[in-house]
């Protein structure tokens, strides 16, 4: 039986958005994946180091899926529901999960990690990352790029400035912190939202796409978008991703 607009809204508004698992959207939305394969590349790097830190780990989904973790593996997270999920996933594998407040300074001594990683960080604290890396250590991250999912943002909020997450700016900031960028790639990736429930769930979970989003606040635009999807097919948007890898000098004095 075809679900009504009210059914779709009620279902999506009641779904849990804890963690960073998007499986609720299976069959309802799609997103192309970056060609480089972040999880595979991260797994290769994790397998070759002794001490690693994952910043803003979410629910620990990425680390938990890696075949091997270093002897010392630490993850940070600030949102309490995610902390509980990350701890449940990572502690059985010997990793420590540390509550952090998403403000520098990182709660670790200087020069203790061979590898620092982060997937889709809200903000990158380059000076702090350089501080906690050992000489020769590496920062490896997949990040949200400029104008990501701007089609949804502009549908609800109108024209906006969304170009600040530029890979060139990230590379410059890394260099200013004393890190040498050894890899930098970017891609735009097609997304499709096949029903209004998928849109609602996505905006509840990825809160920076439409700041302050709620079903009640945006009811008129949601109803209009539902009618549009029903008449024309999936709402198409494009995510933006970039991969950056930066290395600290081997010189302890650097």
C-alpha positions as CSV (number, residue, x, y, z in Angstrom):
1,X,0.0,0.0,0.0
2,X,1.3,3.4,-0.9
3,X,2.3,5.5,2.1
4,X,0.7,8.9,2.4
5,X,2.6,12.2,3.1
6,X,1.6,12.0,6.7
7,X,2.8,8.4,7.0
8,X,6.2,9.3,5.6
9,X,6.6,12.4,7.8
10,X,5.6,10.6,11.0
11,X,7.9,7.6,10.2
12,X,11.0,9.8,9.4
13,X,10.4,12.2,12.3
14,X,10.3,9.3,14.8
15,X,13.4,7.5,13.5
16,X,16.5,7.6,15.7
17,X,19.3,9.7,14.2
18,X,22.0,8.6,16.7
19,X,25.3,7.5,15.3
20,X,26.5,7.9,11.7
21,X,24.8,4.9,10.1
22,X,22.6,5.8,7.2
23,X,21.1,2.4,6.6
24,X,17.6,3.7,7.4
25,X,17.8,5.4,3.9
26,X,18.3,2.1,2.1
27,X,15.9,2.0,-0.9
28,X,14.8,5.6,-0.2
29,X,17.9,7.6,-1.0
30,X,21.2,7.1,-2.8
31,X,24.6,8.8,-2.8
32,X,27.6,8.0,-5.0
33,X,30.7,7.2,-3.0
34,X,34.1,8.8,-3.5
35,X,36.3,6.8,-5.8
36,X,39.3,6.7,-3.4
37,X,37.6,4.4,-0.8
38,X,38.3,6.2,2.5
39,X,37.6,3.2,4.8
40,X,40.0,0.9,2.8
41,X,42.8,3.5,2.8
42,X,42.3,4.2,6.5
43,X,42.5,0.5,7.2
44,X,45.8,0.2,5.4
45,X,47.2,3.1,7.4
46,X,45.9,1.8,10.8
47,X,47.4,-1.6,10.2
48,X,50.9,0.0,10.0
49,X,51.0,2.1,13.1
50,X,51.2,1.6,16.9
51,X,49.1,4.6,18.2
52,X,46.2,6.2,16.4
53,X,43.6,8.8,17.3
54,X,40.2,9.2,15.5
55,X,38.6,12.6,16.1
56,X,34.8,13.1,16.1
57,X,34.3,9.4,15.6
58,X,30.5,9.6,15.6
59,X,29.2,6.2,16.7
60,X,32.5,4.5,15.9
61,X,31.2,2.9,12.7
62,X,34.3,3.5,10.6
63,X,36.8,2.2,13.2
64,X,34.6,-0.7,14.1
65,X,34.6,-1.9,10.5
66,X,38.4,-1.9,10.1
67,X,40.1,-5.3,10.0
68,X,42.9,-4.3,12.4
69,X,43.3,-1.5,15.0
70,X,46.6,-0.4,16.4
71,X,47.6,-1.5,19.9
72,X,46.8,2.0,21.1
73,X,43.6,3.3,19.5
74,X,41.7,6.3,20.9
75,X,38.5,7.9,19.6
76,X,36.9,11.2,20.6
77,X,33.3,12.2,20.4
78,X,31.1,15.0,22.0
79,X,27.5,14.0,21.5
80,X,26.3,11.7,24.3
81,X,24.2,9.3,22.2
82,X,27.1,8.8,19.9
83,X,29.5,8.3,22.8
84,X,27.4,5.4,24.0
85,X,27.3,3.8,20.6
86,X,31.0,4.3,20.0
87,X,31.9,2.8,23.3
88,X,29.7,-0.3,22.7
89,X,31.4,-0.8,19.3
90,X,35.0,0.0,20.1
91,X,35.7,-1.1,23.6
92,X,35.4,-4.8,22.8
93,X,38.2,-4.2,20.3
94,X,40.5,-2.6,22.8
95,X,39.9,1.0,21.7
96,X,39.3,3.8,24.2
97,X,36.5,6.4,23.7
98,X,37.1,9.8,25.2
99,X,34.4,12.5,25.7
100,X,35.5,15.8,24.1
101,X,33.7,19.1,23.8
102,X,34.6,19.8,20.1
103,X,36.8,22.7,21.2
104,X,40.6,22.7,21.1
105,X,42.6,21.8,22.9
106,X,42.7,18.0,22.3
107,X,43.0,16.2,25.7
108,X,46.3,14.4,24.9
109,X,50.0,15.0,25.4
110,X,52.1,16.3,22.6
111,X,53.7,13.9,20.1
112,X,51.9,10.7,21.1
113,X,50.1,9.5,17.9
114,X,51.5,8.0,14.7
115,X,48.2,8.6,12.9
116,X,45.3,11.1,13.5
117,X,42.2,10.5,11.4
118,X,38.8,12.1,11.0
119,X,35.9,11.5,8.7
120,X,33.7,14.5,8.0
121,X,35.0,16.7,10.9
122,X,32.9,19.7,11.8
123,X,36.1,21.7,12.1
124,X,39.8,20.7,11.7
125,X,42.1,21.9,14.5
126,X,45.3,21.9,12.5
127,X,47.6,23.2,15.2
128,X,46.3,20.7,17.7
129,X,46.6,17.9,15.2
130,X,50.2,18.8,14.5
131,X,50.9,19.0,18.2
132,X,49.7,15.5,19.1
133,X,51.4,13.8,16.1
134,X,54.8,12.3,16.5
135,X,57.6,13.4,14.2
136,X,56.8,11.7,10.8
137,X,53.2,11.1,11.9
138,X,50.2,11.6,9.5
139,X,46.8,13.2,9.5
140,X,44.4,11.4,7.2
141,X,40.8,12.7,6.6
142,X,37.8,12.7,4.3
143,X,36.0,16.0,4.6
144,X,32.9,17.7,3.4
145,X,33.7,20.0,0.5
146,X,32.3,23.3,-0.7
147,X,28.6,23.7,-1.7
148,X,27.8,20.2,-0.5
149,X,24.1,19.3,-0.9
150,X,23.5,23.0,-1.7
151,X,20.4,22.1,-3.6
152,X,18.6,21.1,-0.4
153,X,19.9,24.1,1.5
154,X,18.7,26.5,-1.1
155,X,15.4,24.8,-1.5
156,X,14.6,25.5,2.2
157,X,16.6,28.6,2.9
158,X,17.3,30.3,-0.4
159,X,20.7,31.4,-1.7
160,X,23.6,31.0,0.8
161,X,27.3,31.1,1.2
162,X,28.6,27.5,1.2
163,X,32.0,27.6,-0.3
164,X,34.1,27.9,2.8
165,X,35.0,24.2,3.1
166,X,37.5,24.5,0.2
167,X,40.3,21.9,-0.1
168,X,42.7,24.6,-1.0
169,X,42.0,26.5,2.2
170,X,42.5,23.2,4.1
171,X,45.8,22.6,2.5
172,X,46.9,26.2,3.3
173,X,45.9,25.7,7.0
174,X,47.7,22.4,7.2
175,X,50.9,24.1,5.9
176,X,50.5,27.0,8.3
177,X,50.4,24.4,11.1
178,X,53.7,22.9,10.0
179,X,52.3,19.9,8.1
180,X,53.2,18.9,4.5
181,X,50.2,17.9,2.4
182,X,51.1,14.7,0.5
183,X,47.6,14.0,-1.0
184,X,44.6,16.2,-1.9
185,X,41.7,15.0,-4.0
186,X,38.1,16.2,-4.4
187,X,34.9,15.0,-6.1
188,X,31.2,16.0,-6.5
189,X,28.8,13.1,-6.1
190,X,25.2,12.6,-7.2
191,X,22.5,12.1,-4.5
192,X,18.8,11.1,-5.0
193,X,16.0,11.5,-2.4
194,X,13.1,9.3,-3.5
195,X,10.5,10.3,-0.9
196,X,10.0,13.1,1.6
197,X,10.7,10.8,4.5
198,X,14.3,10.4,3.2
199,X,14.7,14.2,3.1
200,X,13.4,14.6,6.6
201,X,15.6,11.9,8.1
202,X,18.7,13.3,6.3
203,X,18.1,16.8,7.5
204,X,17.5,15.7,11.1
205,X,20.8,13.8,11.0
206,X,23.0,16.1,9.0
207,X,22.0,19.2,10.9
208,X,24.3,21.8,9.1
209,X,22.5,21.3,5.8
210,X,19.5,23.3,6.9
211,X,20.3,24.8,10.3
212,X,17.3,24.8,12.6
213,X,15.4,22.3,10.5
214,X,12.2,20.8,11.9
215,X,9.1,19.3,10.4
216,X,6.9,22.0,12.0
217,X,9.0,25.0,10.9
218,X,9.3,23.8,7.3
219,X,5.9,22.2,6.8
220,X,4.9,24.2,3.8
221,X,8.1,23.5,1.9
222,X,8.1,19.9,2.8
223,X,4.6,19.4,1.5
224,X,5.6,21.2,-1.8
225,X,8.7,19.0,-2.1
226,X,6.6,15.8,-1.5
227,X,4.3,16.8,-4.3
228,X,7.2,17.6,-6.6
229,X,8.9,14.2,-5.9
230,X,5.5,12.4,-6.5
231,X,5.1,14.2,-9.8
232,X,8.6,14.4,-11.2
233,X,10.7,11.7,-9.4
234,X,13.6,11.9,-7.0
235,X,15.0,15.2,-5.8
236,X,18.6,15.3,-7.1
237,X,21.4,17.0,-5.1
238,X,25.2,16.7,-5.1
239,X,27.5,16.1,-2.2
240,X,31.1,17.4,-2.2
241,X,34.0,15.5,-0.6
242,X,37.7,15.9,-0.4
243,X,40.5,13.7,0.8
244,X,43.5,15.2,2.5
245,X,46.7,13.6,3.9
246,X,49.3,15.7,5.6
247,X,52.5,14.7,7.4
248,X,54.5,16.1,10.2
249,X,58.2,16.5,9.6
250,X,60.6,13.7,10.8
251,X,62.6,16.4,12.6
252,X,61.5,16.4,16.3
253,X,62.4,20.1,16.5
254,X,60.1,21.0,13.6
